[in-house]
Every structure is written in structure tokens, then in C-alpha cells.
């Protein structure tokens, strides 16, 4: 069975969706795209030679009868669009965050379950090659038991996306409950929760506004830095979101009883710290740097081999996630991301934004 896919929302991320779907003709193909702005839908269809485009979702659903709908619109519209697609008998892929609130997330997941259709979310980095390499190390017991995790996500407010947000007081990101953080924290949190068994680990959040620009509106209180402490029954974690640390890194450190792993999602490397040297003190301090260099070289070689196989592209994780989702539809297996994990991330987000909102009130 080859699945027919429709994409709703024709902004930049939609390009990535179309490109990755077109790499798997054995599983799926795009039959149409939709956007409230007709020109956005038309340009996407023309560039990727997609047969149909529309500005009316019901028209697209009725005419093309897709099996799967990808929702790449701003988060405030996700729930309504997803329910319309589910009512039409479609499975649904939704970009993160699923909805703006925990209550709306639970409601949508329950709606999908009642419809008998599958729903998943765009937690792309969970399936990037370095994340999968880390899971192999964990399965092999290379790290032992995990005792602590650190997740760092950097953001450039001076980049094209950050500049657009700061330039527009009506930007949809500014209107989210967590504003800039809300559009990015899924990437930071979903990696942490993989190491927690708890349904709702406790979280302590501290937000900061570091930039100097002031506009006299909601943008002024938009946090651009965040520090988190997450505590479970057996594991703890730190989370850092930073718009100012340079370079704008994106990494995960996992501390285990046998070893510590550093996962860099920018350079796509996974390296182990290694055991303390048993050599005499002076030499013992000299050798580790060369050992670490050798580990990075091996990781670089792995990336070179992936590049040779045409498997070293920006959306590798997105491609893998799509494939797993489509296979779950075809084979009747569970989707790649469980509803429980989607709810756990939404639970942490609600708690974080509640704390940050209270901090804003006190500051006033």
C-alpha cells in the first residue's frame, strides 16, 4: 500500500516534509497541499510538481482523499485541523508543539484514539543518527545505569527566524503561552524524558530576558534564556535554552555509572569520555586528549560513510520518523512516538510556563 499524503501549511518546514516524502516512493507520495494563502499553496505545488493545491482544507480532503495529513501550520491551529483530518478518516502527523496546552493535547490524543486513526508528532531529533547511535551504546551497556542527563538547545535571535519574531508584535510565536520557548522546548525536553520512567517528573524553571531591545508590547517579556532542573525517582537532568551562548550548540550529555556520552546534534558525533588512565600521572594527563581525538575521528569516519550512502542530510531524523509512522499505518503497529511521551512533554511544558508566568507577575 502506497499512502496518499496531503500537507496543510505551506511555510518553510513544508519544503522539508515534501522532500523527505519524495525520497520514499515505496511508502507514500504527496497528492496535494493546502494553505489559507492560495499563492503559498500554489508555489509549493509548482516547485515540487504536486498535482493539487487548495486554500480550502475540506475541498482538498474531499477531492484527494488522502490517507495521511501532515500539519505544518502555527500551533494554535493544530487541534482544529487535526480533528477535521481525523473526521475525514486520515492519519495525522503534527509538527511540534502538538497544541498550546496540556488540556488541548490530551483532548486531541483522545479524539484520535476514538477515531481509530494514528497520530504522531514531529520529534525529529529523537531519530537523528546520533540519537540512534546513543541508543545502541545504551543497549550494549556501555554507559551502565544513567544517573544524570544534560540537554542544551541553542537559538540565534539574530537569525532569519529570530529576527522575524522580534520584528512582528503579532507573530504567532509571540502569542503562544510560552512564546519563543514554546516553539523550541520540545526539542530539549523529549530527549530528557527518554531517561525518565516517571509520568510527571518535577521541574524547576528559571527564565531570563537577556536582550536589550524593548518594544512596549508582549515581546518585551518574552524569555530568551531558560534553565531547568528536572528530578525523577532515579534520574536527574539539567536543561538549558540559550539565545546568546555561542556557538548556538545543540547537544546532550548522558552520565552513566560506567561512562559518559556526549551527543552533538550539530556535528552529528557521539563520543564517550573514556575511563581514567592507569598510566603514570604526567603521561596519564597527556594521553586522554589523543584518545578523545581518536574517538572524534571514528565518529567523523562514520559520518563520511553515511555521506557516501547519501544518508547524511539535514532531515535524516525526519525521514526516519516519516518512514516509521507510515510503516505503523501499513502494518498496524504502534506509531513511533507514544501518546504517553507526548503527554509527558506537554505536562512539563505546562508546568514550566506556569512557573514563568508566575515569575512575570511577581516582577510586575
Long-range contacts (C-beta under 8 A, 24 or more apart in sequence): 1-330, 2-26, 2-27, 2-28, 2-29, 3-27, 3-28, 3-29, 3-67, 3-68, 3-326, 3-329, 3-330, 4-28, 4-29, 4-31, 4-64, 4-65, 4-66, 4-67, 4-68, 5-29, 5-30, 5-31, 5-66, 5-67, 5-68, 5-69, 5-70, 6-30, 6-31, 6-32, 6-33, 6-34, 6-60, 6-61, 6-64, 6-66, 6-68, 6-69, 6-70, 6-90, 7-32, 7-33, 7-34, 7-44, 7-69, 7-70, 7-72, 8-33, 8-34, 8-35, 8-57, 8-60, 8-69, 8-70, 8-71, 8-72, 8-73, 8-81, 8-85, 9-34, 9-35, 9-71, 9-72, 9-73, 9-74, 9-95, 10-34, 10-35, 10-37, 10-40, 10-41, 10-43, 10-44, 10-72, 11-40, 11-72, 11-73, 13-72, 13-95, 14-44, 14-70, 14-72, 15-44, 15-48, 16-314, 16-315, 16-318, 17-70, 17-72, 17-318, 17-322, 18-44, 18-48, 18-50, 19-48, 19-315, 20-315, 20-318, 20-319, 20-322, 21-322, 22-48, 23-319, 24-319, 24-322, 24-323, 24-326, 27-322, 27-323, 27-326, 27-327, 27-330, 28-68, 28-322, 28-326, 31-64, 31-66, 32-60, 32-63, 32-64, 32-66, 33-60, 34-60, 57-81, 57-84, 57-85, 58-84, 61-85, 61-88, 61-90, 62-88, 66-90, 67-91, 67-329, 68-92, 68-93, 68-325, 68-326, 68-329, 69-93, 70-94, 70-95, 71-95, 74-172, 75-99, 75-100, 75-172, 75-176, 75-182, 75-183, 76-100, 76-172, 76-175, 76-176, 78-108, 79-104, 79-107, 79-108, 82-108, 82-111, 82-112, 82-119, 83-108, 83-111, 86-111, 86-112, 86-115, 86-117, 86-119, 87-115, 89-115, 89-117, 90-117, 91-117, 91-118, 91-119, 91-325, 91-329, 92-117, 92-118, 92-119, 92-120, 93-119, 93-120, 93-121, 93-122, 93-322, 93-325, 94-119, 94-120, 94-121, 94-122, 95-121, 95-122, 96-121, 96-122, 96-123, 96-186, 96-187, 97-176, 97-182, 97-183, 97-185, 97-186, 97-346, 97-349, 98-342, 98-346, 99-346, 100-176, 100-177, 100-182, 101-177, 101-346, 101-350, 102-343, 102-346, 102-347, 102-349, 102-350, 105-342, 105-343, 105-346, 106-343, 106-346, 109-339, 109-342, 109-343, 113-339, 118-325, 118-328, 118-329, 118-335, 119-335, 119-339, 120-321, 120-325, 120-335, 120-336, 120-337, 121-186, 121-337, 121-342, 122-318, 122-321, 123-186, 123-187, 123-190, 123-321, 123-337, 124-315, 124-317, 124-318, 124-321, 125-187, 125-190, 125-191, 125-250, 125-265, 125-317, 126-190, 126-191, 126-194, 126-317, 126-321, 126-337, 127-316, 127-317, 127-318, 127-320, 127-321, 127-324, 127-336, 128-265, 128-268, 128-316, 128-317, 129-268, 129-306, 129-311, 129-312, 129-316, 129-317, 130-263, 130-264, 130-265, 130-268, 130-269, 130-270, 131-191, 131-263, 131-265, 131-317, 132-320, 133-263, 133-270, 133-302, 134-252, 134-254, 134-261, 134-263, 134-270, 137-261, 137-270, 137-272, 138-254, 141-258, 142-256, 142-258, 142-259, 142-261, 142-272, 143-254, 143-256, 143-257, 143-258, 143-259, 143-260, 143-261, 143-272, 144-256, 144-257, 144-258, 144-259, 145-256, 145-257, 146-195, 146-235, 146-254, 146-255, 146-256, 147-234, 147-235, 147-236, 147-255, 147-256, 147-257, 148-235, 148-236, 148-237, 148-238, 148-255, 149-191, 149-192, 149-195, 149-235, 149-236, 149-237, 149-238, 149-252, 149-253, 149-254, 149-255, 150-237, 150-238, 150-239, 150-240, 150-252, 150-253, 150-255, 151-188, 151-189, 151-191, 151-192, 151-237, 151-238, 151-239, 151-240, 151-251, 151-252, 152-188, 152-239, 152-240, 152-242, 152-249, 152-250, 152-251, 152-252, 153-184, 153-185, 153-187, 153-188, 153-239, 153-240, 153-241, 153-242, 153-250, 154-241, 154-242, 154-243, 154-245, 154-246, 154-247, 154-248, 154-249, 154-250, 155-180, 155-184, 155-224, 155-241, 155-242, 155-243, 155-248, 156-243, 156-248, 157-211, 157-224, 157-243, 157-244, 162-243, 165-219, 166-213, 166-219, 169-215, 169-217, 169-218, 169-219, 174-218, 174-219, 174-222, 175-218, 177-353, 177-357, 178-349, 178-352, 178-353, 178-356, 179-218, 179-222, 179-223, 180-222, 180-223, 180-224, 180-243, 181-207, 181-223, 181-226, 181-241, 181-352, 181-353, 181-356, 182-349, 182-353, 184-241, 185-226, 185-241, 185-349, 185-352, 186-345, 186-349, 187-250, 188-228, 188-239, 188-240, 188-241, 189-239, 189-345, 189-348, 189-349, 190-341, 190-345, 191-252, 192-230, 192-237, 192-239, 193-341, 193-344, 193-345, 193-348, 195-235, 195-237, 195-254, 196-230, 196-232, 196-235, 196-237, 196-344, 197-232, 197-233, 197-234, 198-232, 198-233, 199-340, 199-344, 199-347, 200-344, 200-347, 200-348, 201-230, 201-231, 201-232, 201-235, 201-348, 202-230, 202-231, 202-232, 203-228, 203-229, 203-230, 203-231, 203-348, 203-351, 203-352, 203-355, 204-228, 204-229, 204-355, 205-351, 205-352, 205-355, 205-356, 206-359, 207-356, 207-359, 210-243, 210-244, 211-243, 211-244, 221-360, 223-356, 226-352, 226-356, 228-352, 230-348, 268-299, 268-303, 268-312, 269-296, 269-299, 269-300, 269-303, 270-299, 271-295, 271-296, 271-299
